[in-house]
Amino acid sequence: MTPEQKLSALFAAEAPPARDYVFQARMAEAIALRRAWMTVAALVPWTVAAVVLLWALIPVVGPMRESLGTALQPAATMLAGAAVTAVAALWLSRRFHGGFRGPFSAR
């Protein structure tokens, strides 16, 4: 072996790995979480606008409250069932897989 080959072999043995897959996975997770929260933040103005619009429509919709309540009761029941199902699914995925982590949960 030439001295250059010996030196390059010595440096190759002490060199860090070319890729740190754990670091890359954690960075990808952090980026995905940040993008998700930025998406939620982008929806906040639309939510505020919808609330203001619905608040402005109270005088128009108020007289129809009884008939609308009767008509929307099945839809409200289905939405409540879907919400309970979603919460149960997230809870079970966290319990059995260590999946879903909220913004303030411990690592």
C-alpha positions as CSV (number, residue, x, y, z in Angstrom):
1,M,0.0,0.0,0.0
2,T,1.2,3.5,-0.8
3,P,1.2,6.1,2.0
4,E,-1.8,7.9,0.3
5,Q,-3.8,4.6,0.3
6,K,-2.9,4.1,4.0
7,L,-3.9,7.6,4.9
8,S,-7.2,7.4,2.9
9,A,-8.0,4.0,4.6
10,L,-7.4,5.6,8.0
11,F,-9.7,8.5,7.3
12,A,-12.3,6.2,5.8
13,A,-12.4,4.2,9.0
14,E,-13.1,7.3,11.1
15,A,-15.4,9.0,8.7
16,P,-19.0,9.5,9.8
17,P,-21.7,7.6,7.8
18,A,-22.6,9.1,4.5
19,R,-26.3,9.5,5.6
20,D,-27.9,9.6,9.0
21,Y,-31.3,8.0,8.4
22,V,-32.6,8.7,11.9
23,F,-31.8,12.4,11.6
24,Q,-33.4,12.5,8.1
25,A,-36.5,10.8,9.4
26,R,-36.8,13.2,12.3
27,M,-36.3,16.2,10.1
28,A,-38.9,14.9,7.6
29,E,-41.4,14.4,10.5
30,A,-40.7,17.9,11.8
31,I,-41.2,19.4,8.4
32,A,-44.4,17.5,7.9
33,L,-45.7,18.6,11.3
34,R,-44.8,22.2,10.5
35,R,-46.6,22.1,7.2
36,A,-49.7,20.6,8.8
37,W,-49.8,23.4,11.4
38,M,-49.2,26.0,8.7
39,T,-52.2,24.6,6.8
40,V,-54.3,24.9,9.9
41,A,-53.1,28.4,10.4
42,A,-54.0,29.3,6.8
43,L,-57.6,28.0,7.5
44,V,-58.1,30.3,10.5
45,P,-59.1,33.4,8.5
46,W,-61.7,31.4,6.5
47,T,-63.1,30.0,9.8
48,V,-63.4,33.5,11.2
49,A,-65.1,34.7,8.0
50,A,-67.6,31.8,8.1
51,V,-68.4,32.6,11.8
52,V,-69.0,36.3,11.0
53,L,-71.2,35.4,8.1
54,L,-73.2,33.0,10.2
55,W,-73.5,35.5,12.9
56,A,-74.8,38.1,10.4
57,L,-77.4,35.6,9.1
58,I,-78.9,35.0,12.6
59,P,-81.8,37.5,11.9
60,V,-82.7,35.7,8.7
61,V,-82.4,32.1,9.9
62,G,-83.8,32.8,13.4
63,P,-87.5,32.5,12.4
64,M,-86.8,29.2,10.6
65,R,-85.2,27.7,13.7
66,E,-87.8,25.1,14.5
67,S,-88.2,23.7,11.0
68,L,-84.4,23.8,10.4
69,G,-83.7,22.1,13.7
70,T,-86.0,19.2,12.8
71,A,-84.5,18.9,9.4
72,L,-80.9,19.0,10.5
73,Q,-81.2,16.7,13.5
74,P,-80.2,13.5,11.6
75,A,-77.2,15.3,10.1
76,A,-76.1,16.5,13.5
77,T,-76.4,13.0,14.9
78,M,-74.2,11.6,12.1
79,L,-71.6,14.4,12.6
80,A,-71.5,13.6,16.3
81,G,-71.0,9.9,15.5
82,A,-68.2,10.7,13.1
83,A,-66.5,12.9,15.7
84,V,-66.7,10.2,18.3
85,T,-65.3,7.7,15.8
86,A,-62.4,10.0,14.8
87,V,-61.5,10.6,18.5
88,A,-61.6,6.8,19.2
89,A,-59.5,6.1,16.2
90,L,-56.8,8.6,17.2
91,W,-56.8,7.4,20.7
92,L,-56.5,3.7,19.7
93,S,-53.7,4.5,17.2
94,R,-51.8,6.3,19.9
95,R,-52.4,3.5,22.4
96,F,-51.5,0.6,20.2
97,H,-49.0,2.0,17.7
98,G,-47.5,5.2,19.3
99,G,-48.9,7.0,16.2
100,F,-50.6,10.4,16.2
101,R,-48.8,13.0,18.3
102,G,-50.4,16.3,19.0
103,P,-48.5,19.6,19.0
104,F,-48.0,19.6,22.8
105,S,-47.5,15.9,23.5
106,A,-44.2,14.6,24.9
107,R,-41.8,12.7,22.6
